[in-house]
Amino acid sequence: MPDILDQFKLAGSNFVVTGASSGIGRAMAGFLAQAGAGVVLVARREAALIEAVEEINSSTDKASYVVADLEQREQLADIAAQCKSSAKSGYVDGVVNAAGLNLREPVEQVSIASWDATLNLNLSVPFFFTREFVPEMRSHNYGRVINIASLQSTRAFPNGLPYGASKGGICQLTRAMAEAWSRHGICCNALAPGFFPTELTAPVFGDSESRDRFAQQTAIGRNGELEDLSGATLFFASSASAYITGQILAIDGGFTAK
């Protein structure tokens, strides 16, 4: 009988992780590499990417990077081509869409420009960028797509109207991706993190009253640590999730259960 844990091994696979210079994207890239996958980190800040790649390669030698501004949608095909060239095998069989933007503007101050920027990076880019890799995934009859949803996919928070709209959309995008591509072996799912310490949530964690209030709203009684994302990341990235697609998994300490 085969070892059931073999399902979670990622040796020989290659993932592209966007928003990988910090926060959730950087953490997920590290988890994938530790499990044996090659990872291509994508973000705008080269210095931060170099630091992330050096940290990962200090123990795995699995990481490379591509400096890119994903907000420039007309460049997505070229960025994807660079990622394929940087992948250890030249074939990308997984995409993690972790790049995101939350401007935290009061609703009266939301401009057309800030609305468009948020919806573009958080919702449009995950679709158009991922689609660049689908033909090769289809040819191998295998692929994994992991999108990043949010508490704001289902809950409304102050100063988060465009962000919440984009993260509600990412849930439906994940289901639509699954409907379109899963018959070709491409499983598409999303993680919906609660409050984790990242650059994007710095305003929350910088305010002890807000930080403690959100911790108390969880069933577990604390906010998330990035390591709490590791198990779900490997599950959705591996063959262990072969019959699971179009799903959104909340990793929020029971925030949405209360």
Phi, psi and omega per residue, in radians:
M1 nan 2.271 -3.112
P2 -1.154 2.629 3.116
D3 -1.178 2.126 -3.096
I4 -1.063 -0.474 -3.127
L5 -1.245 -0.293 3.091
D6 -1.063 -0.439 3.140
Q7 -1.079 -0.423 -3.058
F8 -1.660 -0.020 -3.120
K9 -1.395 2.453 -3.056
L10 -2.048 0.206 3.139
A11 -1.000 2.300 3.131
G12 1.624 -0.201 3.115
S13 -1.628 2.818 3.140
N14 -2.385 2.247 -3.113
F15 -2.084 2.479 2.933
V16 -1.781 2.273 -3.126
V17 -2.139 2.043 3.112
T18 -1.537 2.785 -3.099
G19 1.084 0.556 -2.936
A20 -1.621 0.145 3.127
S21 -1.459 -0.196 -3.122
S22 -2.832 2.984 2.958
G23 1.026 -2.427 -3.053
I24 -1.108 -0.731 3.134
G25 -1.065 -0.795 3.127
R26 -1.098 -0.755 3.132
A27 -1.089 -0.781 -3.111
M28 -1.143 -0.654 3.073
A29 -1.049 -0.729 3.109
G30 -1.128 -0.722 3.126
F31 -1.088 -0.758 -3.131
L32 -1.094 -0.748 -3.141
A33 -1.142 -0.698 3.117
Q34 -1.078 -0.505 3.138
A35 -1.514 0.037 3.033
G36 1.894 -0.038 -3.112
A37 -1.451 2.596 2.885
G38 -1.362 2.469 -3.105
V39 -2.291 2.383 3.032
V40 -1.953 2.007 -3.100
L41 -1.576 2.309 -3.098
V42 -2.170 2.244 3.061
A43 -2.958 3.103 -3.103
R44 -1.509 -0.552 -2.968
R45 -1.606 1.841 -3.048
E46 -1.139 -0.721 -3.108
A47 -1.046 -0.749 3.127
A48 -1.193 -0.624 3.085
L49 -1.126 -0.779 3.124
I50 -1.034 -0.761 3.121
E51 -1.075 -0.758 -3.134
A52 -1.134 -0.766 -3.135
V53 -1.138 -0.725 3.123
E54 -1.099 -0.682 3.118
E55 -1.120 -0.794 3.137
I56 -1.139 -0.764 -3.068
N57 -1.303 -0.197 3.079
S58 -1.127 -0.367 3.141
S59 -2.206 -0.270 -3.039
T60 -2.224 -0.490 -3.055
D61 0.978 0.685 -3.066
K62 -1.948 -0.057 -2.932
A63 -1.943 2.563 2.955
S64 -2.455 3.090 -3.096
Y65 -2.525 2.781 3.044
V66 -2.330 2.160 3.074
V67 -1.465 2.163 -3.074
A68 -2.784 2.607 3.021
D69 -1.805 1.729 -3.063
L70 -1.177 -0.306 3.126
E71 -1.147 -0.341 3.117
Q72 -1.497 1.539 -2.975
R73 -1.081 -0.523 -3.141
E74 -1.174 -0.226 3.141
Q75 -1.725 -0.026 -3.012
L76 -1.081 -0.659 3.128
A77 -1.107 -0.740 3.119
D78 -1.169 -0.692 3.113
I79 -1.098 -0.760 3.115
A80 -1.077 -0.696 3.113
A81 -1.090 -0.699 3.086
Q82 -1.104 -0.682 3.117
C83 -1.119 -0.731 3.115
K84 -1.093 -0.703 3.124
S85 -1.167 -0.551 -3.107
S86 -1.452 -0.330 -3.131
A87 -1.110 2.537 -3.043
K88 -1.011 -0.611 -3.116
S89 -1.878 -0.019 -3.065
G90 1.358 0.062 -3.140
Y91 -2.241 2.192 3.133
V92 -1.773 2.126 3.139
D93 -2.024 0.203 3.071
G94 -2.719 2.483 3.112
V95 -2.284 2.271 3.018
V96 -1.952 2.038 -3.108
N97 -1.692 1.513 -3.073
A98 -1.869 -0.137 3.108
A99 -1.126 2.391 -3.105
G100 -2.744 2.866 -3.109
L101 -2.449 2.277 3.049
N102 -2.424 1.816 -3.049
L103 -1.463 -0.213 3.059
R104 0.904 0.911 3.132
E105 -1.696 2.445 2.964
P106 -0.985 2.566 -3.008
V107 -0.996 -0.586 -3.138
E108 -1.208 -0.335 -3.090
Q109 -1.738 -0.057 3.134
V110 -1.167 2.137 3.132
S111 -1.750 2.922 3.052
I112 -1.042 -0.692 -3.115
A113 -1.142 -0.770 -3.121
S114 -1.236 -0.631 3.043
W115 -1.044 -0.880 -3.106
D116 -1.097 -0.701 -3.135
A117 -1.106 -0.733 -3.121
T118 -1.189 -0.850 -3.131
L119 -1.162 -0.572 3.133
N120 -1.118 -0.979 -3.054
L121 -1.257 -0.672 -3.026
N122 -1.441 -0.430 -3.027
L123 -2.200 -0.816 -3.101
S124 -1.237 -0.822 -3.077
V125 -1.053 -0.770 3.110
P126 -0.959 -0.642 3.109
F127 -1.265 -0.983 -3.025
F128 -1.152 -0.624 3.131
F129 -1.225 -0.836 -3.137
T130 -1.047 -0.685 -3.097
R131 -1.036 -0.449 3.113
E132 -1.111 -0.418 -3.086
F133 -1.724 -0.171 -3.019
V134 -1.129 -0.718 -3.126
P135 -0.958 -0.744 3.134
E136 -1.251 -0.655 3.064
M137 -1.052 -0.755 3.121
R138 -1.079 -0.688 -3.115
S139 -1.142 -0.463 3.091
H140 -1.682 -0.069 -3.090
N141 0.945 0.694 -3.136
Y142 -2.810 2.391 3.040
G143 -3.011 2.761 3.089
R144 -2.373 2.254 3.082
V145 -2.143 2.225 3.099
I146 -2.153 1.973 3.054
N147 -1.666 2.851 3.120
I148 -1.992 1.941 3.037
A149 -1.597 -2.658 -2.998
S150 -2.930 2.885 2.910
L151 -0.979 -0.579 -3.109
Q152 -1.355 0.042 2.948
S153 -1.187 -0.495 -3.075
T154 -2.229 -0.252 -3.132
R155 -2.089 2.546 3.092
A156 -1.686 2.330 3.104
F157 -2.150 2.630 3.096
P158 -1.036 2.578 3.060
N159 1.032 0.553 -3.102
G160 -2.401 0.487 -3.018
L161 -1.086 -0.922 3.119
P162 -1.101 -0.704 3.140
Y163 -1.093 -0.811 3.125
G164 -1.084 -0.696 3.093
A165 -1.078 -0.720 -3.129
S166 -1.189 -0.645 -3.100
K167 -1.399 -0.453 2.932
G168 -1.150 -0.709 3.112
G169 -1.117 -0.600 -3.086
I170 -1.154 -0.507 3.084
C171 -1.151 -0.807 3.124
Q172 -1.217 -0.610 3.062
L173 -1.045 -0.731 3.133
T174 -1.064 -0.750 3.113
R175 -1.149 -0.717 -3.135
A176 -1.180 -0.685 3.038
M177 -1.022 -0.779 -3.135
A178 -1.068 -0.763 3.132
E179 -1.088 -0.667 -3.076
A180 -1.345 -0.619 -2.892
W181 -2.070 -0.251 -2.998
S182 -1.199 -0.460 3.103
R183 -1.165 -0.211 3.084
H184 -1.780 0.325 3.084
G185 1.457 0.181 -3.098
I186 -1.785 1.831 3.134
C187 -1.514 2.303 -3.065
C188 -2.173 2.029 -3.122
N189 -2.392 3.002 3.137
A190 -2.377 2.534 2.958
L191 -1.735 2.412 3.106
A192 -2.070 1.562 -3.107
P193 -1.246 2.640 2.944
G194 -1.428 -2.421 -3.137
F195 -1.560 2.020 3.111
F196 -2.148 2.593 3.133
P197 -1.324 1.853 3.108
T198 -2.453 3.043 3.065
E199 -1.063 -0.627 -3.087
L200 -1.188 -0.528 -3.114
T201 -1.799 0.214 -3.126
A202 -0.945 -0.682 3.110
P203 -1.056 -0.575 3.121
V204 -1.292 -0.866 -3.075
F205 -1.292 -0.298 3.073
G206 -1.374 -0.192 3.121
D207 -1.955 1.867 -3.032
S208 -1.062 -0.592 3.134
E209 -1.138 -0.792 3.116
S210 -1.143 -0.776 -3.127
R211 -1.009 -0.811 -3.104
D212 -1.228 -0.624 3.135
R213 -1.111 -0.754 3.133
F214 -1.193 -0.626 3.091
A215 -1.078 -0.709 -3.130
Q216 -1.218 -0.347 3.128
Q217 -1.428 -0.137 3.083
T218 -1.484 2.771 3.063
A219 -1.279 -0.538 -3.106
I220 -1.372 -0.566 3.092
G221 1.753 0.254 3.097
R222 -2.630 2.797 3.004
N223 -1.381 2.951 -3.060
G224 -1.358 2.685 2.916
E225 -1.962 2.568 -3.028
L226 -0.988 -0.538 3.123
E227 -1.110 -0.363 3.114
D228 -1.155 -0.257 -3.140
L229 -1.543 -0.157 -2.958
S230 -1.146 -0.822 -3.075
G231 -1.098 -0.801 -3.138
A232 -1.169 -0.615 3.091
T233 -1.045 -0.865 -3.115
L234 -1.177 -0.607 3.113
F235 -1.082 -0.915 -3.114
F236 -1.228 -0.396 -3.117
A237 -1.485 -0.264 -2.966
S238 -1.899 3.099 3.104
S239 -1.268 -0.152 3.089
A240 -1.092 -0.405 -3.129
S241 -1.802 0.501 -3.017
A242 -1.092 -0.401 -3.139
Y243 -1.973 0.433 3.133
I244 -2.205 2.106 -3.141
T245 -2.703 2.642 -3.130
G246 1.294 0.381 -3.044
Q247 -1.933 2.654 3.079
I248 -2.084 2.076 -3.098
L249 -1.848 2.047 3.100
A250 -1.386 2.213 3.044
I251 -2.064 1.408 -2.925
D252 -2.379 0.285 3.133
G253 1.105 0.341 -3.126
G254 1.501 0.281 3.116
F255 -0.986 -0.831 -3.084
T256 -1.408 -0.084 3.094
A257 -1.505 -0.294 -3.069
K258 -1.609 nan nan
